[in-house]
Amino acid sequence: MDVPAPHAGEVVPGLWDVLIVGAGPAGLSAALTLGRSRRRVLLLDGGPPRNASVSAGHGLLTRDGISPQELKAAALADLEPYDVTVREDHAREVRRVGECFDVRVGDAWQRTRVLVFATGVRDILPPVPGLRERWGQGVFHCPYCDGWEHEGRALAVYGSGQSAHHLALTVRAWSDRVTLLCDGEPCLTPEQALDLERVGVTVRTQPVRRVSGGPLEDAPVCVSFVGAPPLQVDAVFLAPEQQGGSHLPAALGCTLDGKGRVTVDGNQETSLPGVFAIGDMTGAPQYVVQAAAAGMHAAQVINTRLIHAAVHALGAAFHKSPEDGEEVARDPEPHDE
């Protein structure tokens, strides 16, 4: 089909300017910037955020301590003045159709000029009884998000090998009472073991039987071992394995890295032109503010390209002034007015 030029504020029946899959901080931020750019946007909200079990999020300027639910509700309210349609549903299937993309939502297909994936990641937690129930409630991922509330107290880091070594050394910045729980073989090099000894991190290799207590029981977190006394701490930190939150980028043909993350360029665009990926799913640092920034950046890039296409459709172009060098047409940059 012939696709009409993407003039800002112009509604083309049956065609979205941008369809965003995922309504976390990255997707919400992209939707806000695109809505304010007079783009017609469909935002698919697949459900509660990954950190829904956390009582409060931290490190977000002016919103330190806000709950994930409150943050999402406020972000959705921010979208109301704009031409952003929020639909509580998942994308089931995606296909390229000429210059556009079709996305199956429920039993219907939605067509869009540009497709943005903001589907995040899923945490794969160790199969320790009681641990999953305390994820975000006594067992945490990020000391920058939850370290301050437990500073100076007895803390534990669960894991083995390099990642656990690095996390234990990092957590020690919040407390000098840190125990590394290897749950078996520590998989540390001699140098790594010496590092931990030098900074006073205790290493326990006994198999972990279960985790109990914590805020759910208004008690310290209790780690029980096989054949050894239990350990009581204020919190446990671990860096879980992760997998992509959606199979659709790979199914569409987007390139993934060795860890299954969607690879993007400096504009957040995937290996497929017109398909963008933002937030945790790209391997970016997993902070709310970082995801929101990526969403805004991608939205600026997308809107600038749509402006470029609309200008060309009118027979115009972004020409340089003589003082900028040879007078040739160029693609606009996100900072162009």
Secondary structure, DSSP 8 states (H G I E B T S, - for coil): -------TT--BTTBEEEEEE--SHHHHHHHHHHHHTT--EEEE--SS-TTTT-S---S-TT-TT--HHHHHHHHHHHHTTSSEEEE---EEEEEEETTEEEEEETTEEEEEEEEEE---EEEE----TTTGGGBTTTEES-HHHHSGGGTTS-EEEE--HHHHHHHHHHHTTT-S-EEEE-SS-----HHHHHHHHHHT-EEE-S-EEEEEEEGGGTEEEEEEESSS--EEESEEEE--EEEES-SHHHHHT--B-TTS-B---TTSB-SSTTEEE-GGGGT----HHHHHHHHHHHHHHHHHHHHHHHHHHTT--EE--GGGSS--EE---TT--
